[in-house]
Amino acid sequence: MLIWFLPVFLIFLLVGLPVFFALLAAPGLLLWFNGQERDIALLYRNVFQGMDSFPLMAIPFFMLAGEMMNRGGITNRLVEFSQALMGHLRGGLAHVNILSSMLFAGLSGSAVADTSALGSMLIPAMEKQGYSRKFAAAITAASSVIGPIIPPSGIMIIYAYVMGESVAALFLAGIVPGILIGGGLMLMTHLMAGRYNFPKAERIVNTDQTVGKFENVLARGLARLNMIGLIYILFSLVKLIIGIEFAPNVWLMLAVFAVMSELIFIRARRRMSEPMRVVFKRAVVPLQTPIIILGGILGGVFTPTEASAIAVAYAVFVAFFILRSMRLSDLPEVLRKSALTSAVVLLLVGAAMAFKTVVSLSHAPEQLAGIILGLSENPLILLFLINILLFIVGMFLDAGPAIIILGPILGPIFTDLGVDSVHFAIIMSVNLTVGLATPPMGLVLFVASSVSGERVETIAKAILPFLAVEILVIFLITYFPAISMTIPRLTGFA
């Protein structure tokens, strides 16, 4: 009888019961009807135990860091930086929207935060430039799904927690897929811009901006350090590809890289106008957040949870001491918002972990595995079918609970078929993340509707071309593992 938990759960969702209560009520009722009252206590005890985890502490910290950055005016700087890079193109503000989402992804890792923060700023600006409101809301919702794919990613932290994978490996595996989705959305925007004659935008909107003396010195130093690091990475890749093995003097190598970096900046300074240089300098300090997070995790300096706390500390330092855009009186509201957002995510995680208990009691995993393996023995065909299943699941269920429920069922099946566990994690995470922008229950569609004032049905129609691009990227990731696995393998994490 317990096998009926899934249909009952779907009925509760269809009648409008919140996901959290549906996840607990469906198995709870079936346990009661089945005479397993003792297991009901186990079910609800697992809600707390599902949340009581050190790795999951990273989620509220990343939420707080993103909210702090947004309240501190950093979102504005990222949009200005994106506009300086992309504003001159046809459909400039649409490209700015996508690039801003890619940059904002490195700060919060949340699609909802992305839609809310960027949508409130860019949707009115796009409408003022002559874009339809439904298109502006659709491109905002479509690009926001990049948030949980490019690290840091709350969804990947949940997957790593449930399946015992390396968070660093998942973060690295998400970089190229996230960039691919952003690039695909820009290509679709470019094609639509020619057809519908989208307007260009100004590259520099505010020419009167300045940079403080301390921030100017800090930005110049950080930019050069970043360039030296980039040159070192490229040098290491060339060595690896060519197969040369030699160890030059470290200080001599750093000196050469520093000279190369300075020459690059001298050339760039000659080609840029003063307002453009100011915009770039204003973006340097905020853009260090993903570098600190990834660099610290990959270098073994701190764990993902510790990295999230460091991200909060850096956000406080930037907002209060570098930009001076926040006051102590702003903190209660920032803490309240991040606490509410984190509570929603963690309650869903706890309920999903409890739901998973009943899944295991019902022996559904074994039955589902038998059904899947009975369809075909070809892993390529099975991956195609599972992508369709995950896409449908993503339409109705949030990515976090879906991963907790389906991950332990599907992951071992495909690992036994020879699919790399990190590769399958990315397939599942990206697919379910795209579901956040998929009608009828896509969460970011409702957020975009709230921000723009446009109906969800209207946004759902306008978003279809962008969803087609994201589905294409999902299948590229599925059938070309090198797309997601190259960086983890090069760095030794897979």
C-alpha positions in Angstrom: 0.0 0.0 0.0 2.9 2.4 0.7 3.7 2.5 -3.0 0.7 4.8 -3.4 2.6 7.6 -1.7 3.6 9.2 -5.0 0.0 9.5 -6.5 -1.3 10.9 -3.2 1.6 13.4 -3.2 0.8 14.5 -6.7 -2.9 14.9 -5.8 -2.0 17.1 -2.9 0.1 19.2 -5.2 -2.7 19.5 -7.8 -5.2 20.8 -5.2 -2.7 23.5 -4.2 -1.2 22.1 -0.9 2.3 23.6 -0.3 5.1 21.2 -1.3 6.4 21.1 2.3 3.1 19.8 3.7 2.5 17.5 0.7 5.8 15.9 1.2 4.9 15.0 4.8 1.1 14.5 4.6 1.2 11.9 1.7 3.5 9.4 3.4 2.1 10.2 6.8 -1.5 9.4 5.8 -0.4 6.1 4.1 1.6 5.0 7.2 -1.5 5.7 9.3 -3.8 3.7 7.0 -1.2 0.9 6.9 -1.2 0.6 10.7 2.4 1.8 11.0 1.9 4.6 13.6 5.4 4.1 15.0 6.9 5.0 11.6 5.0 8.3 11.6 7.1 9.5 14.5 10.2 8.4 12.6 8.9 10.4 9.5 8.6 13.7 11.4 11.8 13.2 13.4 13.6 12.9 10.1 12.5 16.4 9.2 14.9 17.8 11.8 17.6 15.2 11.2 17.5 16.0 7.4 18.3 19.7 8.2 20.8 19.0 11.0 23.9 18.8 8.8 27.2 20.7 8.7 27.4 20.7 4.8 23.9 22.2 4.6 25.0 25.2 6.6 26.6 26.5 3.4 23.1 27.2 2.0 22.0 29.9 4.5 25.5 31.5 4.4 25.5 31.7 0.6 21.9 33.1 0.8 23.1 35.8 3.3 26.2 36.6 1.2 24.0 37.1 -1.9 21.5 39.3 0.0 24.3 41.3 1.5 25.8 41.9 -1.9 22.5 42.9 -3.4 21.6 45.3 -0.5 25.1 46.8 -0.7 24.6 47.9 -4.3 26.9 45.3 -5.8 24.1 44.1 -8.2 24.1 47.6 -9.8 27.9 47.4 -10.4 27.6 44.0 -12.1 24.8 45.3 -14.4 26.9 48.4 -15.3 29.9 46.1 -16.0 27.8 43.8 -18.2 26.4 46.8 -20.0 29.9 48.2 -20.7 30.7 44.8 -22.3 27.5 44.0 -24.2 25.4 47.2 -24.4 26.6 48.1 -27.9 25.1 44.9 -29.4 21.7 44.7 -31.0 19.4 43.7 -28.2 22.0 45.1 -25.8 19.9 45.1 -22.6 18.8 41.5 -23.2 22.5 40.5 -23.5 23.2 42.5 -20.4 20.5 40.6 -18.5 22.0 37.3 -19.4 25.6 38.3 -18.6 24.5 39.8 -15.3 22.8 36.5 -14.4 26.1 34.7 -15.1 28.0 37.1 -12.9 25.4 37.1 -10.2 25.5 33.3 -10.2 29.0 33.5 -8.7 27.6 35.5 -5.7 24.4 33.8 -4.6 23.9 30.5 -6.5 20.1 31.1 -6.3 17.7 31.4 -9.3 15.1 33.1 -7.2 17.5 35.7 -5.8 18.7 36.3 -9.4 15.2 36.8 -10.8 14.2 39.1 -7.9 17.4 41.3 -7.8 18.0 41.6 -11.5 14.4 41.6 -12.6 13.4 44.5 -10.4 16.2 46.5 -12.1 16.4 45.3 -15.7 12.7 44.6 -16.6 11.6 48.3 -16.2 14.8 49.4 -18.0 14.2 47.0 -20.9 10.5 48.1 -21.1 11.6 51.7 -21.2 14.0 50.9 -24.1 11.2 49.4 -26.2 11.1 45.7 -25.3 7.8 44.1 -24.4 7.3 43.4 -20.8 6.7 39.7 -21.4 10.0 39.4 -23.3 11.9 41.2 -20.5 10.3 38.9 -17.9 10.9 35.8 -20.0 14.6 36.5 -20.6 15.1 37.3 -16.9 13.5 34.0 -15.8 15.3 32.0 -18.5 18.7 33.4 -17.6 18.2 33.1 -13.8 18.5 29.3 -14.0 22.2 29.8 -14.6 22.4 30.8 -10.9 22.3 27.3 -9.4 24.6 25.9 -12.2 27.6 28.2 -12.1 29.2 27.8 -8.6 28.4 28.3 -5.8 25.3 26.2 -6.1 22.8 25.4 -3.4 21.4 22.5 -5.5 24.8 20.9 -6.0 25.5 21.2 -2.2 22.3 19.3 -1.6 23.2 16.7 -4.2 26.7 16.2 -2.7 25.1 15.9 0.8 22.6 13.2 -0.3 24.9 11.2 -2.6 28.3 11.7 -0.9 29.9 13.4 -3.9 32.7 16.0 -3.7 31.2 19.5 -3.6 34.4 20.9 -5.3 34.0 18.4 -8.2 30.3 19.4 -8.7 31.2 23.1 -8.6 33.9 22.6 -11.2 31.7 20.5 -13.4 29.0 23.2 -13.4 31.2 26.0 -14.9 31.1 25.0 -18.6 27.4 24.0 -18.7 26.5 27.3 -17.1 28.6 29.3 -19.6 27.1 27.1 -22.4 23.5 28.0 -21.3 24.5 31.7 -21.1 26.1 31.6 -24.6 23.1 29.7 -26.0 20.6 32.3 -24.6 22.8 35.1 -26.1 22.8 33.4 -29.5 19.0 33.1 -29.4 18.7 36.7 -28.3 20.9 37.7 -31.3 18.7 35.8 -33.7 15.6 37.3 -32.3 17.1 40.8 -32.2 17.6 40.8 -36.0 14.1 39.6 -36.6 12.3 41.9 -34.2 14.7 44.8 -34.5 15.6 45.0 -30.8 17.2 48.3 -29.8 20.9 48.8 -28.9 21.8 50.2 -25.5 24.4 52.7 -24.2 27.6 51.1 -23.0 28.1 53.7 -20.3 24.9 55.0 -18.8 26.4 57.1 -16.0 29.6 59.0 -17.0 29.9 60.8 -13.7 30.8 57.8 -11.5 34.0 57.8 -9.5 36.1 55.3 -7.6 37.4 56.1 -4.1 41.2 56.2 -3.6 41.4 53.1 -1.4 39.0 51.1 -3.7 41.0 52.3 -6.7 44.3 51.0 -5.3 42.6 47.7 -4.2 41.0 47.2 -7.6 44.2 47.8 -9.4 46.1 45.3 -7.2 43.4 42.7 -7.4 43.0 43.0 -11.1 46.7 42.4 -11.6 46.7 39.4 -9.2 43.7 37.9 -11.1 45.6 38.4 -14.4 48.7 36.7 -13.1 46.6 33.8 -11.9 44.9 33.6 -15.3 48.3 33.6 -17.1 49.5 30.9 -14.7 46.4 28.7 -15.4 46.9 29.1 -19.2 50.6 28.3 -18.8 49.8 25.2 -16.8 47.2 24.0 -19.4 49.7 24.5 -22.3 52.3 22.5 -20.3 49.8 19.7 -19.8 48.6 19.6 -23.4 52.1 19.7 -24.9 53.4 17.3 -22.3 56.4 19.4 -21.2 57.7 18.7 -17.7 59.9 21.3 -16.2 59.8 23.4 -13.0 61.1 27.0 -13.5 62.1 29.1 -10.5 58.9 30.2 -8.9 59.9 33.8 -8.2 61.3 34.2 -11.8 58.0 32.8 -13.2 55.9 35.2 -11.1 58.1 38.2 -12.2 57.6 37.2 -15.8 53.9 36.8 -15.4 53.7 40.2 -13.5 55.4 41.9 -16.4 53.1 40.3 -18.9 50.1 41.3 -16.8 51.2 44.9 -16.6 51.7 45.0 -20.4 48.2 43.7 -20.9 46.8 46.4 -18.7 48.8 49.2 -20.4 47.4 48.1 -23.7 43.9 47.9 -22.4 44.2 51.4 -20.7 45.1 52.9 -24.1 42.1 51.4 -25.8 39.5 52.3 -23.1 37.8 55.6 -22.3 38.0 56.9 -18.7 34.3 56.1 -17.9 34.9 52.6 -19.2 37.9 52.2 -16.9 35.9 53.4 -13.9 33.1 50.9 -14.6 35.7 48.1 -14.8 37.4 49.2 -11.6 34.0 49.3 -9.8 33.4 45.7 -10.8 36.7 44.2 -9.6 36.1 44.0 -5.9 32.6 42.4 -6.2 33.9 39.8 -8.7 36.4 38.5 -6.2 33.7 36.6 -4.4 33.5 33.5 -6.7 37.3 33.6 -7.0 37.7 33.4 -3.2 35.1 30.7 -2.9 36.5 28.4 -5.7 40.1 29.2 -5.0 39.8 28.4 -1.3 37.9 25.2 -1.9 40.2 23.9 -4.7 43.3 25.0 -2.8 42.2 23.0 0.2 42.2 26.2 2.4 38.6 25.6 3.5 35.6 23.4 3.1 32.5 24.5 1.1 30.7 25.4 4.3 33.6 27.4 5.6 33.8 29.0 2.1 30.2 30.2 2.5 31.1 31.8 5.8 34.1 33.5 4.2 31.8 34.8 1.4 29.6 36.4 4.1 32.6 38.0 5.8 33.9 39.3 2.5 30.4 40.7 1.6 30.3 42.5 5.0 33.9 43.9 4.4 33.0 45.1 0.9 29.6 46.6 1.8 30.6 48.3 5.0 34.3 49.3 4.5 35.0 49.4 0.7 31.7 50.6 -0.8 30.3 52.0 2.4 26.9 51.4 1.0 25.3 49.8 4.0 24.7 50.8 7.6 24.2 48.7 10.7 20.4 49.6 10.6 20.2 47.7 7.3 21.4 44.4 8.8 18.1 43.3 10.5 16.2 43.5 7.1 19.1 41.6 5.3 19.1 38.9 8.0 15.3 38.6 7.9 15.2 38.1 4.2 18.0 35.6 4.0 16.6 33.7 7.0 13.2 33.4 5.3 14.7 32.2 2.0 17.0 29.8 3.8 14.1 28.5 6.0 12.1 27.7 2.8 15.0 25.7 1.3 16.0 23.9 4.5 12.4 23.0 5.4 11.9 21.5 1.9 15.2 19.6 2.4 14.1 18.2 5.8 10.6 17.2 4.4 12.2 15.5 1.4 14.6 13.5 3.6 11.6 12.4 5.6 9.7 11.5 2.4 12.8 9.5 1.3 12.4 7.4 4.4 8.9 6.2 3.2 10.3 5.7 -0.3 12.8 3.2 1.1 10.2 1.5 3.2 8.0 1.0 0.2 10.8 -0.7 -1.8 10.0 1.7 -4.6 13.7 2.2 -5.5 14.1 -1.5 -6.4 10.8 -1.6 -8.3 11.7 1.6 -10.3 15.2 0.3 -11.0 13.7 -2.9 -12.4 11.3 -0.9 -14.6 14.1 1.4 -15.9 16.5 -1.5 -16.7 13.7 -3.4 -18.3 13.1 -0.6 -20.9 16.6 -0.9 -22.4 20.1 -2.0 -21.6 21.6 0.8 -23.7 22.7 3.6 -21.3 22.3 6.3 -24.1 18.7 5.4 -24.6 18.1 5.3 -20.8 19.8 8.7 -20.4 17.4 10.1 -23.0 14.4 8.7 -21.1 15.6 9.9 -17.7 16.1 13.4 -19.1 12.5 13.4 -20.1 11.5 12.1 -16.7 13.5 14.7 -14.9 12.2 17.5 -17.1 8.6 16.4 -16.2 9.4 16.2 -12.5 11.1 19.6 -12.7 7.8 21.1 -13.9 6.0 20.2 -10.7 8.7 19.8 -8.0 11.5 22.1 -6.7 15.0 20.9 -7.6 16.1 20.3 -4.0 13.4 17.8 -3.0 13.5 16.2 -6.4 17.3 15.5 -6.0 16.8 14.1 -2.5 14.0 11.8 -3.5 15.3 10.7 -7.0 19.1 11.0 -6.6 19.5 7.8 -4.4 17.2 5.9 -6.8 18.6 6.9 -10.2 22.3 7.7 -9.3 23.3 4.1 -8.5 21.5 2.7 -11.6 23.5 4.9 -14.0 26.8 4.5 -12.1 26.4 0.7 -12.5 25.8 1.3 -16.2 29.2 3.1 -16.5 28.1 6.7 -16.3 30.4 8.8 -14.1 28.8 9.8 -10.9 29.8 13.4 -11.2 28.6 13.5 -14.8 25.2 12.1 -13.8 25.0 14.7 -10.9 25.4 17.5 -13.4 22.8 16.0 -15.8 20.3 15.8 -13.0 21.1 19.2 -11.4 21.0 21.1 -14.7 17.8 19.4 -15.8 16.0 20.0 -12.6 17.3 23.6 -12.5 15.8 24.3 -15.9 12.6 23.0 -14.4 12.5 26.2 -12.2 11.7 28.2 -15.4 9.3 25.6 -16.9 5.5 25.9 -16.8 3.2 25.2 -15.1 4.9 25.2 -11.6 8.3 26.8 -12.4 9.1 28.9 -9.3 11.1 31.7 -11.1 8.1 32.2 -13.5 6.0 33.2 -10.5 8.8 35.5 -9.2 9.2 37.1 -12.6 5.5 37.6 -12.8 5.5 39.2 -9.3 8.4 41.5 -10.3 7.1 42.5 -13.7 3.3 42.5 -13.2 2.9 40.2 -16.2 0.7 37.1 -16.1 2.5 33.8 -15.6 0.8 32.3 -18.7 2.1 35.2 -20.9 5.7 34.8 -19.6 5.4 31.0 -20.1 4.7 31.5 -23.8 7.5 34.0 -24.3 10.1 31.8 -22.6 9.6 28.8 -24.9 12.5 29.7 -27.4 14.9 30.1 -24.5 13.7 26.8 -22.9 14.5 25.1 -26.2 18.1 26.4 -26.0 18.4 25.1 -22.4 17.0 21.7 -23.4 19.5 21.5 -26.2 22.3 22.2 -23.7 21.0 19.5 -21.4 21.3 16.9 -24.2 24.8 18.2 -25.1 25.9 17.7 -21.5 24.3 14.3 -21.5 26.0 12.9 -24.6 29.3 14.7 -24.5 30.6 14.1 -21.0 33.8 16.1 -21.7 31.7 19.3 -21.5 31.2 19.0 -17.8 34.0 16.6 -16.9 37.1 18.2 -18.4 37.7 20.8 -15.7 37.2 18.4 -12.7 39.6 15.9 -14.4 42.3 18.5 -15.2 42.2 19.6 -11.6 42.2 16.1 -10.2 38.7 16.2 -8.6 37.2 13.5 -10.9 
